Amino acid sequence: MATARKALRMLFQLSVLYGIASCSSVFMPDVFLLRNMSTFLLMAFSLALLLYFAEHIIERDTRKYLVSIAGLITLWIVLRGAKYIAFEETEIVARHIWYLYYIPALLIPLLSLFAALSVGERSKTTPRWKVRLAIAMTLILTALVLSNDLHQLAFRFRPGFALWDTAYQRTPVFYAVYVWIALESIGTIYILFTRCRVSASRRLIWIPMLPALFGIVYLTLYANHAWPCVNGTLFGEMPEAVCFTIAGIWLSLMYIGLIPSNAGYGRLFQLSDLTAQITDRNYQVIFQNPNAASLSIQQRRSDPPISLDQNTRVLRKPIYGGFVYWQDDITELNRINAELWEVSERLSEEAELTRLENELKEERAQIEAKTKTYDMIAVKVLPQSQKIAGLCAQAEHEPERYAADMKTVCVLATYIKRYANLSLLAADHGEIEANELFLSVQESIRAVRETGVPADIFCAEEGVLLAKCALDAYALFESALEQALPMLRGVQVSIRENTMKCVFEGAALRLSDCGGAELTAEDGTAYLRIPLREAGESA
């Protein structure tokens, strides 16, 4: 519900901007700068939209298409300004600039279709002939409109092009353009809807349909000369109406989650399973996980640990700009202490002493086995632990590097946590679900994103892997990631068909021991292919 409110609030703000731009073109005095105020406003809006897409879209291909769409909107506004400001009195130039409107008008729906096809893994399966057909149809319609003076199949004018700007008839090519734009727009929304796997986003598809419906109503009334005029001027001409419609559709798609974007970090904190909260320096809560207990201002100010009840305590750590609080469940520790007390009571009886000795021997054997496992984990993650210690010591002497170093510490700590988890699973079972390896790499990918580097992961692997194979694969991925991190511009991981493929953009890797993995490099990008073996598979 909060997502819907934010998207609707954004559409309302766009409507206000559209109304301001339309009013400025109708009611502004006929003074050079003032009468062209709507053009300047639309130019500023289109540039802001371009920067917004460039900053917030995660997928490279999708970002490329949406930035191009914003660029075409900017071009459209530039052409509009040229027609009404620079060449209003030069009819032949103004008319051909008017024809040029249809370059962005036809390319924007085409690029929107390509942007929709670029979302999701299935973008690689789109038949090429369909893409070529869409491009060819767009080029043909564009060429027919631009050459209208030769055949007048799009617009028919009076002899000698008299009153060409007002007295003209729309002919078949014009309506073909409208139909083609409508088909591409419908196809775009359909593709995004079918490829979205998040049911909450699919249920909100009606929100981007609101600006789309406005665009359909506007173009229908515009084509039939029924859109209202004020003082003899259309209240919102075609360029600004279409541009605000396109912006509203794509921004709505981003807000409801059909287009992945790098916004909503506060929501990410809320959805995590960490029972923690972050406050500012005045102990006012900024982010809080729903599972975390609410603390009074006196509790937040008191020295840690803070006891909430017999089995729960809260610890505090200062961070940049405030403090982080997290809950520590000591139920197990209390249980062990209680059991030890009971054991000490029973030791007074000689018969019970013998039984307890046997139990203790059994527990000691289990503890020794676990100790060996913990020792092995400590040895395996020792390089990362040493790096964390070094970065923390460095942060004390170089405060300006604190934020960057702590993000690197987050990557290293994530590996230590997840490697320990996989090792414990391996010690218990000798084999690991493929999903456990995916979750481990996924958490490392999230930590990489926190450093500002675009990162993504896809997993289609199912079944059970050999524990050693999974541990070696994760360790090799971490080794490559740590080496690439200083120059890393992007990372992508896919796990499927018994193979983990890693792409490190902007980093040249040199791994001393790749095991059975393959490491290649091309144009500043490193490709690491790690084979995975299923449980029961022969070596």
C-alpha positions as CSV (number, residue, x, y, z in Angstrom):
1,M,0.0,0.0,0.0
2,A,2.9,2.4,0.8
3,T,4.3,1.6,-2.7
4,A,1.1,2.5,-4.4
5,R,0.8,5.8,-2.4
6,K,4.4,6.8,-3.4
7,A,3.7,6.0,-7.1
8,L,0.4,7.9,-7.1
9,R,2.1,10.9,-5.3
10,M,4.8,10.9,-8.0
11,L,2.1,10.9,-10.8
12,F,0.3,13.8,-9.1
13,Q,3.6,15.7,-9.0
14,L,4.1,15.1,-12.7
15,S,0.5,16.2,-13.4
16,V,1.3,19.5,-11.5
17,L,4.4,20.0,-13.6
18,Y,2.4,19.3,-16.8
19,G,-0.2,21.8,-15.7
20,I,2.5,24.4,-15.0
21,A,4.1,23.9,-18.4
22,S,0.7,24.0,-20.2
23,C,-0.4,27.2,-18.4
24,S,2.9,28.9,-19.1
25,S,2.5,28.3,-22.8
26,V,-1.1,29.6,-22.8
27,F,-1.1,32.5,-20.3
28,M,2.4,33.9,-20.4
29,P,2.8,37.4,-21.9
30,D,4.1,37.6,-25.4
31,V,7.6,38.6,-24.3
32,F,10.6,36.8,-25.7
33,L,11.7,34.9,-22.6
34,L,8.3,34.5,-21.0
35,R,6.4,33.2,-24.0
36,N,9.0,30.4,-24.3
37,M,9.0,29.6,-20.6
38,S,7.2,26.2,-21.2
39,T,10.1,25.1,-23.5
40,F,12.7,26.0,-20.8
41,L,10.7,24.1,-18.2
42,L,10.3,21.1,-20.3
43,M,14.0,21.1,-21.2
44,A,14.9,21.2,-17.5
45,F,12.4,18.3,-16.8
46,S,13.8,16.1,-19.6
47,L,17.4,16.6,-18.5
48,A,16.4,15.8,-14.9
49,L,14.7,12.6,-16.2
50,L,17.8,11.6,-18.1
51,L,20.0,12.0,-15.0
52,Y,17.4,10.1,-12.8
53,F,17.4,7.1,-15.2
54,A,21.2,7.1,-15.4
55,E,21.5,7.1,-11.6
56,H,18.8,4.7,-10.5
57,I,18.6,1.9,-13.1
58,I,20.6,-1.2,-12.1
59,E,20.6,-3.2,-15.4
60,R,23.1,-1.9,-17.9
61,D,21.0,-2.6,-21.0
62,T,17.8,-1.3,-19.4
63,R,19.6,1.8,-18.2
64,K,21.0,2.4,-21.7
65,Y,17.5,2.3,-23.3
66,L,15.8,4.5,-20.7
67,V,18.6,7.1,-20.9
68,S,18.2,7.1,-24.7
69,I,14.4,7.6,-24.2
70,A,15.1,10.6,-22.0
71,G,17.6,11.9,-24.6
72,L,14.9,11.6,-27.3
73,I,12.5,13.5,-25.1
74,T,15.1,16.2,-24.8
75,L,15.6,16.2,-28.5
76,W,11.8,16.5,-29.0
77,I,11.7,19.6,-26.7
78,V,14.7,21.1,-28.6
79,L,12.9,20.6,-31.9
80,R,9.8,22.2,-30.4
81,G,11.8,25.2,-29.3
82,A,13.5,25.4,-32.7
83,K,10.1,25.4,-34.5
84,Y,8.4,28.0,-32.3
85,I,11.4,30.2,-31.4
86,A,14.1,30.1,-34.2
87,F,12.2,29.2,-37.4
88,E,8.6,30.2,-36.7
89,E,8.7,32.6,-39.7
90,T,10.5,30.2,-42.1
91,E,7.7,28.0,-43.2
92,I,9.6,25.2,-45.0
93,V,12.1,24.8,-42.2
94,A,9.4,24.9,-39.5
95,R,7.4,22.3,-41.4
96,H,10.4,19.9,-41.7
97,I,11.2,20.4,-38.0
98,W,7.5,19.5,-37.4
99,Y,8.2,16.3,-39.4
100,L,11.2,15.6,-37.3
101,Y,8.9,15.4,-34.2
102,Y,8.1,11.9,-35.4
103,I,11.7,10.7,-35.0
104,P,11.4,10.7,-31.2
105,A,7.7,9.9,-31.4
106,L,8.5,6.6,-33.2
107,L,11.8,5.8,-31.6
108,I,10.6,6.3,-28.0
109,P,8.0,3.4,-28.2
110,L,10.6,1.2,-30.0
111,L,13.3,1.8,-27.3
112,S,10.6,1.2,-24.7
113,L,9.9,-2.2,-26.2
114,F,13.7,-3.0,-26.2
115,A,13.9,-1.8,-22.6
116,A,11.1,-4.2,-21.7
117,L,12.8,-7.1,-23.6
118,S,16.1,-6.4,-21.7
119,V,14.5,-7.0,-18.3
120,G,15.0,-10.5,-17.0
121,E,17.0,-13.5,-18.0
122,R,14.7,-14.4,-20.9
123,S,15.8,-11.3,-22.8
124,K,18.4,-13.6,-24.6
125,T,15.6,-15.7,-26.1
126,T,13.9,-13.0,-28.1
127,P,13.8,-14.0,-31.8
128,R,15.9,-11.7,-33.9
129,W,13.4,-11.5,-36.7
130,K,10.9,-9.8,-34.3
131,V,13.5,-7.2,-33.4
132,R,14.4,-6.6,-37.0
133,L,10.7,-6.3,-38.0
134,A,10.1,-3.7,-35.3
135,I,13.1,-1.7,-36.4
136,A,12.2,-2.0,-40.1
137,M,8.6,-0.9,-39.4
138,T,9.7,2.1,-37.4
139,L,12.3,3.2,-40.1
140,I,9.7,2.9,-42.9
141,L,7.1,5.0,-41.0
142,T,9.7,7.6,-40.1
143,A,10.9,7.8,-43.7
144,L,7.3,8.2,-44.9
145,V,6.6,11.1,-42.5
146,L,9.9,12.9,-43.2
147,S,9.3,12.7,-47.0
148,N,5.6,13.8,-46.7
149,D,6.2,16.9,-48.9
150,L,6.8,14.5,-51.9
151,H,3.7,12.3,-51.5
152,Q,1.5,13.8,-48.7
153,L,0.5,10.3,-47.4
154,A,0.8,11.4,-43.8
155,F,-0.6,15.0,-44.0
156,R,-2.4,16.6,-47.0
157,F,-2.0,20.3,-47.4
158,R,-3.6,23.0,-49.5
159,P,-2.0,23.9,-52.8
160,G,1.3,25.7,-52.2
161,F,1.3,24.6,-48.5
162,A,-0.9,27.5,-47.6
163,L,-1.8,27.6,-43.9
164,W,0.1,24.3,-43.5
165,D,0.3,24.6,-39.7
166,T,-3.5,24.7,-39.2
167,A,-5.3,23.7,-42.4
168,Y,-4.2,20.1,-43.1
169,Q,-5.7,16.7,-43.2
170,R,-4.3,13.5,-41.6
171,T,-4.0,10.7,-44.1
172,P,-3.3,6.9,-43.8
173,V,0.4,7.1,-42.8
174,F,-0.4,9.3,-39.8
175,Y,-3.0,6.8,-38.5
176,A,-0.5,3.9,-39.2
177,V,2.0,5.8,-37.0
178,Y,-0.6,6.0,-34.2
179,V,-1.5,2.3,-34.4
180,W,2.1,1.3,-34.4
181,I,2.9,3.4,-31.4
182,A,-0.1,1.9,-29.6
183,L,0.9,-1.7,-30.4
184,E,4.5,-1.1,-29.2
185,S,3.2,0.5,-26.0
186,I,0.8,-2.3,-25.2
187,G,3.6,-4.8,-26.0
188,T,6.0,-3.1,-23.6
189,I,3.6,-3.2,-20.7
190,Y,2.6,-6.8,-21.5
191,I,6.2,-8.0,-21.6
192,L,7.0,-6.3,-18.3
193,F,3.9,-7.7,-16.7
194,T,4.6,-11.3,-17.8
195,R,8.3,-11.2,-16.9
196,C,7.7,-9.9,-13.4
197,R,7.9,-12.6,-10.8
198,V,6.9,-10.4,-7.8
199,S,3.2,-10.7,-7.3
200,A,2.9,-7.4,-5.4
201,S,4.3,-5.6,-8.4
202,R,2.0,-7.4,-10.8
203,R,-1.0,-6.3,-8.7
204,L,0.0,-2.6,-9.1
205,I,0.1,-2.7,-12.9
206,W,-2.9,-0.4,-12.9
207,I,-0.7,2.5,-11.7
208,P,1.4,2.8,-14.9
209,M,-1.9,2.3,-16.9
210,L,-3.1,5.7,-15.6
211,P,-0.6,7.8,-17.5
212,A,-1.0,5.4,-20.4
213,L,-4.7,6.0,-20.4
214,F,-4.2,9.8,-20.3
215,G,-1.9,9.4,-23.4
216,I,-4.5,7.4,-25.2
217,V,-7.2,9.9,-24.4
218,Y,-5.0,12.9,-25.4
219,L,-3.9,11.4,-28.7
220,T,-7.5,10.4,-29.6
221,L,-8.8,13.8,-28.9
222,Y,-5.8,15.5,-30.5
223,A,-6.2,13.4,-33.7
224,N,-9.9,14.5,-33.9
225,H,-9.2,18.2,-33.1
226,A,-11.2,17.8,-29.9
227,W,-8.5,18.6,-27.3
228,P,-9.5,21.9,-25.5
229,C,-7.9,25.2,-26.5
230,V,-7.4,28.3,-24.4
231,N,-6.9,31.7,-26.2
232,G,-6.7,29.8,-29.5
233,T,-3.8,27.6,-28.2
234,L,-3.9,24.0,-27.2
235,F,-3.8,23.5,-23.4
236,G,-0.7,21.3,-23.5
237,E,0.6,20.5,-27.0
238,M,1.5,17.1,-28.3
239,P,5.3,17.0,-27.4
240,E,4.8,17.8,-23.7
241,A,1.7,15.6,-23.4
242,V,3.5,12.6,-24.9
243,C,6.8,13.3,-22.9
244,F,5.0,13.5,-19.6
245,T,3.0,10.4,-20.5
246,I,6.2,8.4,-21.3
247,A,7.9,9.7,-18.1
248,G,4.9,8.8,-16.0
249,I,4.7,5.3,-17.4
250,W,8.4,4.5,-16.8
251,L,8.7,6.2,-13.4
252,S,5.5,4.3,-12.3
253,L,7.1,1.0,-13.5
254,M,10.2,1.8,-11.4
255,Y,8.1,2.7,-8.3
256,I,6.0,-0.5,-8.3
257,G,9.1,-2.7,-8.9
258,L,8.5,-3.9,-12.5
259,I,11.8,-2.2,-13.4
260,P,14.7,-3.0,-10.9
261,S,16.2,0.2,-9.4
262,N,18.7,0.9,-6.7
263,A,16.3,2.7,-4.4
264,G,14.6,1.6,-1.2
265,Y,17.6,0.8,1.1
266,G,15.5,1.6,4.1
267,R,13.0,-1.0,3.0
268,L,15.8,-3.5,2.5
269,F,16.8,-3.0,6.1
270,Q,13.3,-3.6,7.3
271,L,13.0,-6.8,5.3
272,S,16.3,-8.3,6.6
273,D,16.3,-10.9,9.4
274,L,18.7,-8.9,11.5
275,T,17.1,-7.7,14.8
276,A,18.8,-4.3,14.8
277,Q,18.2,-0.6,14.7
278,I,20.2,2.5,13.7
279,T,20.0,5.8,15.5
280,D,21.6,9.2,15.0
281,R,23.9,10.9,17.4
282,N,20.9,12.1,19.4
283,Y,19.7,8.5,19.9
284,Q,16.7,9.1,17.6
285,V,15.8,5.9,15.6
286,I,16.4,6.2,11.8
287,F,16.0,2.6,10.7
288,Q,14.5,-0.3,12.7
289,N,13.9,-3.9,11.8
290,P,10.3,-4.9,12.6
291,N,11.6,-7.8,14.7
292,A,13.8,-5.6,16.9
293,A,12.5,-4.6,20.3
294,S,11.7,-0.9,20.8
295,L,14.0,0.8,23.3
296,S,13.3,3.9,25.4
297,I,15.6,6.9,25.1
298,Q,17.0,6.1,28.5
299,Q,17.8,2.6,27.4
300,R,19.5,3.8,24.3
301,R,21.6,6.2,26.3
302,S,22.7,3.7,28.9
303,D,25.9,1.8,28.7
304,P,25.6,-1.6,26.9
305,P,24.8,-4.4,27.3
306,I,21.1,-3.6,27.9
307,S,19.1,-6.4,29.4
308,L,15.5,-6.6,28.0
309,D,14.7,-9.8,29.8
310,Q,16.4,-12.9,31.2
311,N,17.3,-14.2,27.8
312,T,17.7,-11.1,25.6
313,R,20.3,-8.3,25.8
314,V,21.1,-5.4,23.5
315,L,24.6,-4.4,22.4
316,R,25.6,-1.1,20.9
317,K,28.3,0.0,18.5
318,P,29.1,3.5,17.4
319,I,29.0,4.1,13.6
320,Y,29.5,7.1,11.4
321,G,26.7,9.6,12.3
322,G,25.2,7.6,15.1
323,F,24.9,4.1,16.7
324,V,23.8,0.6,15.8
325,Y,22.0,-1.6,18.3
326,W,21.5,-5.3,17.9
327,Q,19.8,-8.0,20.0
328,D,21.8,-11.0,21.3
329,D,19.7,-14.0,22.3
330,I,21.4,-15.7,25.3
331,T,18.8,-18.3,25.8
332,E,21.1,-21.1,24.9
333,L,23.8,-19.7,27.2
334,N,21.3,-19.6,30.1
335,R,20.2,-23.1,29.3
336,I,23.7,-24.4,29.4
337,N,24.4,-22.6,32.7
338,A,21.3,-24.1,34.2
339,E,22.2,-27.5,33.1
340,L,25.7,-27.2,34.5
341,W,24.2,-26.2,37.9
342,E,22.0,-29.2,37.8
343,V,25.0,-31.4,37.0
344,S,26.9,-30.0,39.9
345,E,24.1,-30.9,42.2
346,R,24.0,-34.4,40.9
347,L,27.7,-34.9,41.3
348,S,27.1,-35.5,45.1
349,E,25.7,-38.9,44.3
350,E,28.3,-41.5,43.3
351,A,26.1,-43.5,41.0
352,E,25.1,-40.4,39.1
353,L,28.7,-39.4,38.9
354,T,29.5,-42.4,36.7
355,R,26.6,-41.8,34.4
356,L,27.6,-38.1,34.1
357,E,31.2,-39.0,33.4
358,N,30.0,-41.1,30.4
359,E,27.8,-38.3,29.2
360,L,30.6,-35.8,29.6
361,K,32.9,-38.0,27.5
362,E,30.3,-38.2,24.8
363,E,29.8,-34.4,24.9
364,R,33.6,-33.9,25.0
365,A,33.9,-35.9,21.8
366,Q,31.3,-33.8,20.1
367,I,33.0,-30.6,21.4
368,E,36.3,-31.8,20.1
369,A,34.8,-32.6,16.7
370,K,33.2,-29.1,16.6
371,T,36.5,-27.5,17.9
372,K,38.3,-29.1,15.0
373,T,35.7,-27.7,12.7
374,Y,36.0,-24.3,14.2
375,D,39.8,-24.4,14.0
376,M,39.6,-25.3,10.4
377,I,37.2,-22.5,9.7
378,A,39.5,-20.0,11.6
379,V,42.4,-21.1,9.5
380,K,40.5,-20.8,6.2
381,V,39.2,-17.3,7.0
382,L,42.4,-16.1,8.6
383,P,43.4,-13.9,5.6
384,Q,40.0,-12.1,5.7
385,S,40.2,-11.7,9.5
386,Q,43.7,-10.2,9.2
387,K,42.5,-7.8,6.5
388,I,39.5,-6.7,8.7
389,A,41.9,-6.0,11.6
390,G,44.2,-4.0,9.3
391,L,41.3,-2.0,7.8
392,C,39.9,-1.2,11.3
393,A,43.4,-0.1,12.5
394,Q,43.8,2.0,9.4
395,A,40.4,3.7,9.9
396,E,41.6,5.0,13.3
397,H,44.5,6.8,11.7
398,E,42.7,7.8,8.5
399,P,39.1,8.8,9.3
400,E,38.4,10.0,5.8
401,R,38.7,6.3,4.6
402,Y,36.4,5.0,7.3
403,A,33.2,4.7,5.1
404,A,35.0,3.0,2.2
405,D,37.0,0.7,4.5
406,M,33.9,-0.4,6.4
407,K,32.2,-1.3,3.2
408,T,35.2,-3.5,2.3
409,V,35.0,-4.9,5.9
410,C,31.4,-5.8,5.2
411,V,32.4,-7.8,2.1
412,L,35.0,-9.7,4.1
413,A,32.8,-10.2,7.1
414,T,30.0,-11.6,4.9
415,Y,32.4,-14.1,3.5
416,I,33.6,-15.2,6.9
417,K,30.0,-15.6,8.1
418,R,28.8,-17.5,5.1
419,Y,32.0,-19.7,4.8
420,A,31.6,-20.7,8.4
421,N,27.9,-21.6,7.8
422,L,28.8,-23.7,4.7
423,S,31.6,-25.4,6.7
424,L,29.2,-26.4,9.5
425,L,26.7,-27.8,7.1
426,A,29.5,-29.7,5.4
427,A,30.7,-31.1,8.8
428,D,27.2,-32.3,9.6
429,H,26.2,-33.8,6.3
430,G,29.1,-34.0,3.9
431,E,27.0,-32.5,1.2
432,I,25.3,-29.1,0.6
433,E,22.2,-28.0,-1.1
434,A,22.9,-26.0,-4.2
435,N,20.7,-23.3,-2.8
436,E,23.0,-22.8,0.2
437,L,25.9,-21.9,-2.2
438,F,23.5,-19.5,-4.0
439,L,22.5,-17.8,-0.7
440,S,26.1,-17.4,0.3
441,V,27.2,-15.9,-3.0
442,Q,24.0,-13.8,-3.0
443,E,24.9,-12.3,0.4
444,S,28.4,-11.5,-0.8
445,I,26.8,-9.8,-3.9
446,R,24.7,-7.6,-1.6
447,A,27.8,-6.6,0.3
448,V,29.5,-5.7,-3.0
449,R,26.5,-3.5,-3.9
450,E,27.0,-1.6,-0.6
451,T,30.4,-0.5,-1.9
452,G,28.7,1.2,-4.9
453,V,29.6,-1.5,-7.5
454,P,26.7,-2.9,-9.6
455,A,26.3,-6.6,-8.9
456,D,23.8,-9.3,-9.7
457,I,23.4,-13.0,-9.4
458,F,21.2,-15.6,-11.0
459,C,20.7,-19.3,-10.0
460,A,19.0,-22.1,-11.8
461,E,20.9,-24.9,-10.1
462,E,19.0,-27.4,-8.0
463,G,20.0,-30.5,-6.1
464,V,22.8,-31.4,-3.8
465,L,26.5,-30.6,-4.3
466,L,29.6,-32.2,-2.8
467,A,30.5,-30.1,0.3
468,K,34.1,-29.7,-0.6
469,C,33.3,-28.6,-4.2
470,A,30.8,-26.0,-2.9
471,L,33.3,-24.7,-0.3
472,D,36.1,-24.5,-2.8
473,A,33.9,-22.7,-5.3
474,Y,32.9,-20.1,-2.7
475,A,36.5,-19.6,-1.6
476,L,37.7,-19.2,-5.1
477,F,34.9,-16.7,-5.9
478,E,35.9,-14.7,-2.7
479,S,39.6,-14.8,-3.7
480,A,38.8,-13.4,-7.1
481,L,36.4,-10.8,-5.7
482,E,38.9,-9.5,-3.1
483,Q,41.6,-9.2,-5.8
484,A,39.2,-7.4,-8.2
485,L,37.5,-5.1,-5.6
486,P,39.9,-2.1,-5.9
487,M,39.2,-1.7,-9.7
488,L,35.9,-3.4,-9.9
489,R,33.2,-1.8,-11.9
490,G,30.6,-4.6,-11.9
491,V,30.2,-8.2,-11.1
492,Q,27.7,-10.8,-12.3
493,V,27.4,-14.4,-11.1
494,S,25.2,-17.2,-12.5
495,I,24.9,-20.7,-11.1
496,R,23.4,-23.3,-13.4
497,E,24.1,-26.6,-15.2
498,N,26.7,-27.6,-12.6
499,T,28.8,-24.5,-13.3
500,M,29.3,-21.2,-11.5
501,K,30.2,-18.4,-13.9
502,C,31.6,-15.1,-12.6
503,V,32.2,-11.9,-14.6
504,F,34.4,-9.2,-13.0
505,E,34.2,-6.0,-15.1
506,G,37.1,-3.6,-15.0
507,A,39.5,-6.0,-13.2
508,A,42.4,-8.2,-14.3
509,L,42.7,-11.3,-12.2
510,R,45.8,-13.5,-11.5
511,L,44.9,-16.5,-9.3
512,S,47.8,-18.7,-8.2
513,D,45.5,-21.7,-7.8
514,C,42.4,-22.1,-9.8
515,G,41.9,-25.8,-9.2
516,G,39.7,-27.1,-11.9
517,A,38.4,-23.6,-12.7
518,E,39.0,-21.6,-15.9
519,L,40.1,-18.0,-15.8
520,T,40.1,-15.9,-18.9
521,A,40.3,-12.1,-19.6
522,E,39.1,-9.9,-22.4
523,D,39.0,-6.1,-22.8
524,G,39.6,-5.5,-19.1
525,T,37.0,-8.0,-18.0
526,A,37.8,-11.3,-16.2
527,Y,35.7,-14.4,-16.7
528,L,35.9,-17.2,-14.1
529,R,34.2,-20.5,-14.7
530,I,34.1,-22.9,-11.7
531,P,32.7,-26.4,-12.3
532,L,30.4,-27.9,-9.6
533,R,30.0,-31.6,-8.8
534,E,26.8,-33.1,-7.5
535,A,26.7,-35.4,-4.6
536,G,27.3,-39.0,-5.7
537,E,29.0,-37.9,-8.9
538,S,32.3,-39.6,-9.7
539,A,35.4,-37.5,-9.6
